[in-house]
Amino acid sequence: MKINKLLTVLFLISVFFMSCSNDDDASTPRGDYENGILISGEGSGSTASVSFVSQDLSIVENLIYKKVNNSELGTFLQSMAFDGSRAFIVVDNANSISVVNRYTFENLSTITTGLLTPRYMTIVGNKGYVTNWGSTADETDDFIAIVDLSTYAVERTIPVGNGPERIVENNGKLYVSHKGAFSTNNIISVVDLVDDKVETITVGFKPDEIFVNNQNELVVLCGGNEAWTMDETIASIVKINLSTNLETVSLPFATGEHPTLMVLDNDVLYYELNGKVYAINENATALSSTAIVESQGFLYGMEVKNDRIYLLDANFSDLSELNVYNLQTKEKIKMASVALGASKIYFN
């Protein structure tokens, strides 16, 4: 009887200490750059960089990759992708992807083979799918590189049309917007991950941002050809039914209007036009005529989270500005100096 009681007490003590240990593990910081915002800067004539802003917006640290690794990323940093504790930093002019711990920013590996002007990356299982523009002199050599994330090697490529840009995965298929690289294009590629078969959907010219919504639709921002191309076309926001690959909704902009940014958050579409940001319900049948906030510089990046909108006013000769607004009051709550040529915002 006494032995049973003793065993029970020892069991309870071990459970208590295991619980405390787990609590400690859960609260242990994973690195200096956890619970904040990462901002990628393209650079201009000098190397690209990444800035960190703490979640409460009180701490700003620039050049974090260089500080941690004592090395440069190269020019231009186009985008970043994330998988567990890893971040993949895509640098197009360097034809590289730097793999880092997303919380400490220590370099884990750098992929330098099998890429040619890489742009954006999405991760499915243990594979990374990277859009590549190929050579400036050839509009037929564009491709998606498939990276084995265990070895960091490009295992094969999938040829696609000119200028593949954004890439997302949904239900075993990749959807790729073709902005047109060094020219122009008007297609969405649909890649079946089972057999790499590629189909295309025709949309407006210069499709860029793409999102899959809760109605299984692909929402696409088509910027349209500008007047200087000598072939100006109408810009639009379109929706594509992913069951049929048919366009179901088109919200056209006025002639001469060419939006460049779009974010989908909680059934609201935020889009940029001439430095102003507009918001419409995802099911709206018309665009808005009333801006919610206006940039004071060259608006180059935008994100929305937790009732805040984050805008990047890019500077390519000095530090850029991050401006944070309260979406309810429209008041600016923070301005911070961040990376040269700042273009993308990621929540870490």
C-alpha positions as CSV (number, residue, x, y, z in Angstrom):
1,M,0.0,0.0,0.0
2,K,2.8,2.4,1.0
3,I,4.7,1.5,-2.2
4,N,1.6,2.3,-4.3
5,K,1.2,5.7,-2.7
6,L,4.9,6.4,-3.2
7,L,4.7,5.5,-6.8
8,T,1.7,7.8,-7.2
9,V,3.5,10.7,-5.6
10,L,6.5,10.2,-7.8
11,F,4.3,10.0,-10.9
12,L,2.6,13.3,-10.0
13,I,5.9,15.0,-9.3
14,S,7.3,13.8,-12.7
15,V,4.2,15.1,-14.5
16,F,4.6,18.5,-12.7
17,F,8.2,18.9,-13.8
18,M,7.4,17.8,-17.3
19,S,4.7,20.4,-17.5
20,C,7.0,23.1,-16.2
21,S,9.6,22.0,-18.7
22,N,7.1,22.2,-21.6
23,D,6.0,25.6,-20.5
24,D,9.5,26.8,-20.4
25,D,10.2,25.5,-23.9
26,A,7.0,27.2,-25.2
27,S,8.1,30.5,-23.8
28,T,11.8,30.3,-24.7
29,P,12.5,32.9,-27.5
30,R,13.6,31.2,-30.7
31,G,15.6,34.2,-31.9
32,D,16.0,38.0,-31.9
33,Y,13.7,38.3,-34.9
34,E,10.7,36.3,-33.7
35,N,7.3,38.0,-33.2
36,G,7.8,41.0,-35.5
37,I,7.8,42.2,-39.1
38,L,10.4,41.4,-41.8
39,I,10.8,43.9,-44.6
40,S,12.8,43.1,-47.7
41,G,14.7,45.8,-49.6
42,E,15.6,45.3,-53.2
43,G,18.7,47.5,-53.0
44,S,19.9,49.7,-55.8
45,G,23.4,49.6,-57.1
46,S,24.3,48.2,-53.7
47,T,23.3,45.0,-52.0
48,A,19.8,44.1,-50.9
49,S,18.9,43.9,-47.3
50,V,16.3,42.8,-44.7
51,S,14.9,45.0,-41.8
52,F,13.2,43.9,-38.6
53,V,10.4,45.8,-36.8
54,S,9.2,44.4,-33.5
55,Q,5.5,43.5,-33.1
56,D,4.9,46.5,-30.9
57,L,6.7,48.7,-33.5
58,S,9.1,50.0,-30.8
59,I,12.3,48.3,-32.2
60,V,13.7,48.8,-35.7
61,E,16.9,47.0,-36.9
62,N,18.2,47.3,-40.4
63,L,20.7,45.1,-42.3
64,I,19.9,42.0,-40.2
65,Y,21.2,39.5,-42.7
66,K,24.6,41.3,-43.0
67,K,24.9,41.7,-39.2
68,V,24.3,38.1,-38.5
69,N,26.2,36.5,-41.3
70,N,28.8,39.2,-42.1
71,S,28.0,38.8,-45.8
72,E,25.9,40.4,-48.5
73,L,22.8,39.1,-50.3
74,G,23.3,40.7,-53.7
75,T,21.0,42.8,-55.8
76,F,17.9,42.7,-56.1
77,L,16.0,40.9,-53.3
78,Q,12.7,40.1,-55.0
79,S,10.8,38.1,-52.4
80,M,10.8,35.7,-49.4
81,A,9.1,32.5,-48.6
82,F,8.7,30.6,-45.3
83,D,8.5,27.0,-44.2
84,G,8.6,26.1,-40.5
85,S,11.6,27.8,-39.0
86,R,13.2,28.5,-42.4
87,A,13.0,31.6,-44.6
88,F,14.0,31.5,-48.3
89,I,15.4,34.8,-49.6
90,V,15.0,35.1,-53.4
91,V,17.6,37.4,-55.0
92,D,17.0,37.7,-58.7
93,N,20.1,39.4,-60.0
94,A,22.3,37.1,-58.0
95,N,20.4,34.0,-59.2
96,S,20.3,32.8,-55.7
97,I,18.1,31.8,-52.8
98,S,19.6,32.2,-49.3
99,V,18.1,29.9,-46.7
100,V,18.1,31.2,-43.2
101,N,16.6,30.5,-39.8
102,R,13.7,32.9,-39.8
103,Y,14.1,33.7,-36.1
104,T,17.9,34.1,-35.9
105,F,18.7,34.9,-39.5
106,E,21.7,32.6,-39.5
107,N,22.4,31.3,-43.0
108,L,21.7,27.6,-43.4
109,S,22.6,27.3,-47.1
110,T,22.5,29.2,-50.4
111,I,21.1,27.8,-53.6
112,T,23.0,29.1,-56.6
113,T,22.6,26.4,-59.2
114,G,19.6,25.8,-61.5
115,L,18.1,29.3,-61.2
116,L,18.0,32.2,-63.7
117,T,16.4,35.4,-62.6
118,P,14.3,33.8,-59.8
119,R,11.3,35.8,-58.7
120,Y,8.8,34.2,-56.2
121,M,8.6,30.9,-54.4
122,T,5.9,28.8,-52.8
123,I,6.4,25.6,-50.7
124,V,4.3,22.4,-51.0
125,G,5.4,19.6,-48.7
126,N,9.2,19.2,-49.1
127,K,9.4,21.0,-52.4
128,G,9.9,24.6,-53.2
129,Y,8.5,25.9,-56.5
130,V,10.3,29.0,-57.8
131,T,9.3,31.2,-60.8
132,N,12.2,32.2,-63.1
133,W,12.3,34.8,-65.8
134,G,15.3,33.2,-67.6
135,S,17.5,35.3,-69.9
136,T,16.6,38.9,-70.9
137,A,17.4,37.9,-74.5
138,D,14.9,35.0,-74.7
139,E,11.2,35.1,-74.0
140,T,10.8,31.3,-74.4
141,D,13.2,30.1,-71.6
142,D,11.1,30.9,-68.6
143,F,10.5,28.1,-66.1
144,I,9.5,27.0,-62.6
145,A,12.4,25.4,-60.7
146,I,11.5,22.6,-58.3
147,V,13.8,22.6,-55.2
148,D,14.3,19.6,-52.9
149,L,14.2,21.3,-49.5
150,S,16.2,18.4,-48.0
151,T,19.2,18.9,-50.2
152,Y,18.5,22.5,-51.4
153,A,19.1,21.2,-55.0
154,V,17.0,22.1,-58.1
155,E,15.8,18.6,-59.1
156,R,14.0,19.6,-62.3
157,T,12.2,22.5,-64.1
158,I,8.8,23.0,-65.7
159,P,8.8,25.3,-68.8
160,V,6.1,28.0,-68.7
161,G,5.2,31.2,-70.7
162,N,7.0,34.5,-70.6
163,G,7.4,36.4,-67.3
164,P,6.2,34.1,-64.5
165,E,5.7,36.1,-61.3
166,R,3.6,35.3,-58.3
167,I,2.9,31.6,-57.5
168,V,0.4,30.0,-55.1
169,E,-0.7,26.4,-54.6
170,N,-4.3,25.2,-54.2
171,N,-5.7,21.6,-54.2
172,G,-2.6,20.1,-55.9
173,K,-2.2,22.8,-58.5
174,L,0.1,25.8,-58.9
175,Y,-1.3,29.1,-60.1
176,V,1.2,31.5,-61.7
177,S,0.7,35.0,-62.8
178,H,2.6,36.1,-65.9
179,K,3.3,39.8,-65.7
180,G,5.6,39.6,-68.7
181,A,9.2,39.9,-67.4
182,F,11.0,42.3,-69.7
183,S,7.9,42.7,-72.0
184,T,4.3,42.0,-71.2
185,N,1.9,39.0,-70.9
186,N,-1.7,38.2,-70.1
187,I,-1.9,34.6,-68.8
188,I,-2.2,32.6,-65.6
189,S,-0.4,29.2,-65.8
190,V,-2.1,26.3,-64.0
191,V,0.4,23.5,-63.2
192,D,-0.8,20.0,-62.1
193,L,1.6,18.8,-59.5
194,V,0.9,15.2,-60.3
195,D,2.2,15.2,-63.9
196,D,3.6,18.8,-64.3
197,K,1.0,19.4,-67.1
198,V,0.6,23.1,-67.8
199,E,-2.6,24.8,-68.9
200,T,-3.2,28.6,-69.3
201,I,-6.0,31.0,-68.5
202,T,-6.2,34.3,-70.5
203,V,-6.8,37.4,-68.3
204,G,-6.0,41.1,-68.6
205,F,-2.4,42.2,-69.3
206,K,0.2,42.3,-66.6
207,P,-1.4,40.0,-64.0
208,D,0.5,40.3,-60.7
209,E,-0.9,39.7,-57.2
210,I,-3.0,36.6,-56.9
211,F,-4.9,35.2,-54.0
212,V,-7.2,32.2,-53.5
213,N,-10.3,33.2,-51.6
214,N,-12.8,31.2,-49.5
215,Q,-15.1,30.6,-52.5
216,N,-12.4,28.7,-54.3
217,E,-11.8,31.6,-56.7
218,L,-8.5,33.0,-57.8
219,V,-8.5,36.8,-57.4
220,V,-6.1,38.5,-59.8
221,L,-4.9,42.1,-60.1
222,C,-4.2,42.9,-63.8
223,G,-2.3,46.2,-64.0
224,G,-2.8,46.6,-67.7
225,N,-0.3,48.0,-70.3
226,E,0.6,51.6,-69.7
227,A,0.4,54.3,-72.4
228,W,4.2,54.4,-72.8
229,T,4.1,50.8,-74.2
230,M,2.2,52.2,-77.2
231,D,-0.5,49.5,-76.6
232,E,-2.4,50.7,-73.5
233,T,-4.9,48.3,-72.1
234,I,-7.5,48.4,-69.3
235,A,-6.5,47.3,-65.8
236,S,-8.9,45.2,-63.8
237,I,-9.4,43.0,-60.8
238,V,-10.8,39.6,-61.9
239,K,-12.0,36.4,-60.3
240,I,-11.6,33.0,-61.8
241,N,-13.6,30.0,-60.7
242,L,-11.0,27.3,-60.0
243,S,-13.5,24.5,-60.7
244,T,-13.9,25.6,-64.3
245,N,-10.9,28.0,-64.8
246,L,-13.4,30.5,-66.2
247,E,-13.4,34.2,-65.4
248,T,-16.6,35.1,-63.4
249,V,-16.1,38.7,-62.3
250,S,-14.2,41.6,-63.8
251,L,-13.9,45.1,-62.1
252,P,-12.3,47.4,-64.7
253,F,-10.4,50.5,-63.9
254,A,-10.8,53.7,-66.0
255,T,-8.5,54.2,-69.0
256,G,-5.1,55.4,-67.9
257,E,-5.4,53.9,-64.4
258,H,-2.8,51.3,-63.6
259,P,-2.9,49.8,-60.0
260,T,0.2,48.0,-58.8
261,L,-0.6,46.5,-55.4
262,M,-3.4,44.4,-53.9
263,V,-4.0,42.6,-50.6
264,L,-6.9,40.3,-49.6
265,D,-7.6,40.2,-45.9
266,N,-10.8,39.1,-44.1
267,D,-13.0,39.3,-47.2
268,V,-11.8,42.8,-48.0
269,L,-9.7,43.7,-51.0
270,Y,-7.2,46.6,-50.6
271,Y,-5.7,48.0,-53.7
272,E,-3.4,50.8,-54.7
273,L,-3.9,53.4,-57.4
274,N,-1.8,56.5,-57.9
275,G,-0.4,56.3,-54.4
276,K,-3.8,56.0,-52.7
277,V,-5.2,52.9,-51.1
278,Y,-8.8,51.8,-51.6
279,A,-10.9,49.1,-49.9
280,I,-13.9,47.1,-51.2
281,N,-15.7,44.1,-50.0
282,E,-14.6,41.0,-51.8
283,N,-18.1,40.6,-53.3
284,A,-18.3,44.2,-54.4
285,T,-19.6,44.8,-58.0
286,A,-17.7,48.1,-58.5
287,L,-14.5,49.7,-57.5
288,S,-14.3,52.4,-54.8
289,S,-14.0,56.1,-55.5
290,T,-12.9,57.0,-51.9
291,A,-9.4,56.4,-50.7
292,I,-8.8,55.2,-47.1
293,V,-5.2,56.3,-46.8
294,E,-2.7,58.1,-49.1
295,S,1.0,57.6,-49.4
296,Q,3.3,60.6,-49.1
297,G,6.0,59.0,-51.3
298,F,6.5,56.2,-53.8
299,L,4.1,53.5,-52.5
300,Y,5.9,50.2,-53.3
301,G,4.7,47.7,-50.7
302,M,1.5,47.0,-48.7
303,E,0.2,44.5,-46.2
304,V,-2.8,44.4,-43.8
305,K,-3.1,42.6,-40.4
306,N,-5.0,43.0,-37.1
307,D,-6.8,46.2,-38.1
308,R,-3.6,47.9,-39.3
309,I,-2.4,48.7,-42.8
310,Y,1.4,48.8,-43.4
311,L,2.7,50.9,-46.4
312,L,6.2,51.1,-47.7
313,D,7.3,54.3,-49.4
314,A,10.4,53.1,-51.2
315,N,13.6,55.1,-51.6
316,F,16.4,53.8,-53.8
317,S,19.1,56.2,-52.7
318,D,18.4,56.2,-49.0
319,L,16.4,54.4,-46.4
320,S,12.7,53.8,-47.2
321,E,9.8,54.6,-44.9
322,L,7.4,52.1,-43.3
323,N,4.1,53.9,-42.4
324,V,1.6,52.1,-40.2
325,Y,-2.1,53.2,-40.0
326,N,-5.0,52.3,-37.9
327,L,-7.7,51.0,-40.3
328,Q,-10.5,52.3,-38.1
329,T,-9.3,55.8,-37.4
330,K,-7.1,56.1,-40.5
331,E,-4.5,57.7,-38.2
332,K,-0.8,57.1,-38.7
333,I,0.5,55.3,-35.6
334,K,4.1,54.7,-36.6
335,M,6.8,55.7,-39.1
336,A,10.1,53.9,-39.3
337,S,13.1,54.1,-41.5
338,V,13.7,50.7,-43.2
339,A,15.6,49.0,-46.0
340,L,16.8,50.6,-49.2
341,G,14.3,50.0,-51.9
342,A,11.8,48.4,-49.5
343,S,9.2,46.4,-51.3
344,K,7.7,43.5,-49.3
345,I,6.3,43.0,-45.8
346,Y,6.2,39.6,-44.0
347,F,4.8,38.9,-40.5
348,N,7.2,36.7,-38.5
